[in-house]
Amino acid sequence: MITHKGIKLGKQVIKERDILGEKNDCIVRALMESLEIPYLEAYGMMIGLGRKRNKGLRIEALVDNICVGKYPRPNMIVENYVRFIAHSGNWIIEIRGHVFAVIGGCIKDEFPSAVLNCHVLNSWRMK
């Protein structure tokens, strides 16, 4: 899996998202993690799909082209969904107002414990 290291400026390493001044980029980070590509590549894909700087994007515009399957609202919380369904493979999971990646049963998010008790709205298994 690709580690998000950032750009080295002298002895200091700065994340690409900080250099770009990005906020509300959870879809970019989820795409980066689930496809195991660099942040700037995922960012470019999202710009190509019409994402505006510091804005979200309807996830359907992206995943309809690159996912294996969509799994609609399973009536489960994230913790159980990851344990029983998304325990293997690469996934993007949508909860209210946020998306994140799950890789091999591991939640890839800035605050993974904050999403455990949220209800899953949709999920996509990625190629």
JOBEL-V982871 format. One record per residue. N is the residue number from 1. RES is the residue in one small letter. D_LAST is the distance of its C-alpha to the last C-alpha in Angstrom with 1 decimal. Layout:
BEGIN
<<N RES D_LAST> <N RES D_LAST>>
END
This chain:
BEGIN
<<1 m 14.4> <2 i 15.9> <3 t 19.1> <4 h 20.2> <5 k 23.6> <6 g 24.9> <7 i 27.5> <8 k 30.6> <9 l 33.9> <10 g 36.7> <11 k 36.3> <12 q 34.4> <13 v 30.6> <14 i 29.4> <15 k 26.0> <16 e 24.6> <17 r 24.5> <18 d 28.2> <19 i 29.2> <20 l 27.6> <21 g 29.3> <22 e 26.2> <23 k 26.3> <24 n 24.1> <25 d 21.0> <26 c 19.0> <27 i 16.2> <28 v 16.2> <29 r 16.3> <30 a 13.5> <31 l 11.2> <32 m 12.7> <33 e 12.2> <34 s 8.6> <35 l 7.5> <36 e 10.6> <37 i 12.5> <38 p 16.2> <39 y 17.6> <40 l 19.3> <41 e 16.3> <42 a 14.6> <43 y 18.2> <44 g 18.6> <45 m 15.5> <46 m 17.1> <47 i 20.5> <48 g 19.4> <49 l 18.4> <50 g 21.8> <51 r 21.6> <52 k 25.1> <53 r 26.1> <54 n 26.4> <55 k 25.1> <56 g 22.1> <57 l 20.1> <58 r 19.2> <59 i 15.6> <60 e 15.2> <61 a 15.9> <62 l 12.7> <63 v 10.0> <64 d 11.3> <65 n 10.0> <66 i 6.4> <67 c 5.5> <68 v 5.6> <69 g 9.0> <70 k 11.7> <71 y 14.2> <72 p 17.5> <73 r 20.2> <74 p 20.6> <75 n 24.0> <76 m 23.2> <77 i 23.6> <78 v 20.9> <79 e 22.5> <80 n 22.5> <81 y 19.0> <82 v 17.6> <83 r 20.1> <84 f 19.5> <85 i 16.0> <86 a 13.7> <87 h 15.3> <88 s 12.4> <89 g 8.8> <90 n 7.6> <91 w 9.0> <92 i 10.9> <93 i 14.3> <94 e 17.1> <95 i 20.7> <96 r 23.8> <97 g 23.8> <98 h 20.9> <99 v 17.2> <100 f 15.8> <101 a 12.9> <102 v 13.0> <103 i 11.9> <104 g 13.2> <105 g 15.7> <106 c 17.0> <107 i 17.4> <108 k 17.0> <109 d 19.6> <110 e 23.0> <111 f 24.8> <112 p 22.7> <113 s 25.9> <114 a 26.5> <115 v 23.6> <116 l 24.1> <117 n 26.6> <118 c 24.9> <119 h 23.8> <120 v 20.1> <121 l 20.1> <122 n 16.5> <123 s 13.1> <124 w 9.5> <125 r 6.8> <126 m 3.8> <127 k 0.0>>
END
